[in-house]
Amino acid sequence: WYQRRVREFQTFQHYFKQINLRMLGGSAAQTLTKPDVVFVLGPPGAGKGTQCTKIVEKYGYTHLSAGDLLRAERASGSADGDLIQTHIVGGTIVPVSITVKLLANAMKKVPGGKFLIDGFPRNEDNVTGWEEQMKDKVNLKFILFYECEEEECLRRALSRGQGRADDNVESFRNRIQTYLSSTMPIVNRYKGEGLLRSINGADSPENVFIATQKCFELDNREL
């Protein structure tokens, strides 16, 4: 019953927005069409990608993985390819100007959509760069944060079998250290701002998704 009412409410929101778009023009209409964004954070191997797939299926979000966008840009032979490769293999953070540009371009392909941005922001510089370029263009709903112990994350990363250049022990340890030193401070910042929704990512994917759904249901109740 509850899920049906949520879907009915979301449908009502959509039609109400479309009616207003026909009545309003210029900046007012642009404000109404600002896309919703949910950041998805957690250590490498915490299961962010798995949960994003489930969220997309249930709630209709578009999943944008910062890492996947960077790897695709590297493979495209762009001028930034070598720099991206150096950061990926070293487990360090790609300059924010590159990442935000790729995210913004991907979002333009789905006008008026709602987006899960996975693996971003990763440090204070990322937050600053995002806010300078995107703060007034999107509605940041909340941050999903998947917590998971380092050894469990390592086990998962090494068992993925995806052939990724950063799925080896040395790169993983570097990525974990970057996560602890650079990403955790912004996780704590979002927590202080009341935007963080923490989930135990070490549980089974099914149980993790049950907890994830509660975060989205809470958001619907707050509308």
C-alpha positions, 0 to 999 in steps of 0.5 A: 500500500505504502509503495503504491501511494509513493508512486502515485505521489511521484506521478502527481509531482511529475504532472504538476511540474509539467503543468507549471512548465507550461505556465512559466517561462525563462528562469522560473521554468529552469528552476523547476527543471533542475535535476535531483542529485544523490551522491553515493559515497563509501570506500572502494569495494563497499558495493556502491555500484551494486546498490546503484543498479538496484536504485535505478531499477526501483526508483528510475534514477540515472546512475553516473559513476565518476570512475566509469566516466573517467575510465571512458574518457581515458579510453577515448584518447582525449587530451586528459587521458594520460593524466587520468591514467596516472591518477587511476593507477596511483589511487589518487584523485583526478583534478576536479575540473575534469570530473565535473565537466564529465558529470555535467556533460553526462547530465545534459544528455538526460534533461530534467532527470534525477541522478545518482552520482557514484564515487564523487565528491572525493575531497574538499576540492571536489566539493568546492569545484562542484559547488562553484559550477553546479550548486545552482543547477541541481537539487542535492537531495542527500548523500548515501554513505556505505560503510564497510571494513577495509579487509572486506572491501579488499576481498570484494575488489580483488574478486571482481575480476573486471580487469581494472587497472586499480583492482590490485592490492597496491592500488587498493591500499592507496585508494583506501588511504586517499579515502580515509584522508580526503573523503572521510572529512567531507563525509563528516561535513555532510553529516554535520549538515544533516545530509548524510544517510549511513548504511552498513555496506558489509551486509548482504546486497539484499539487506543493504538494499532494504536499508537503502530503500528506507533512505529514499522512503524517508526522502519521500515523506519529507517532501 
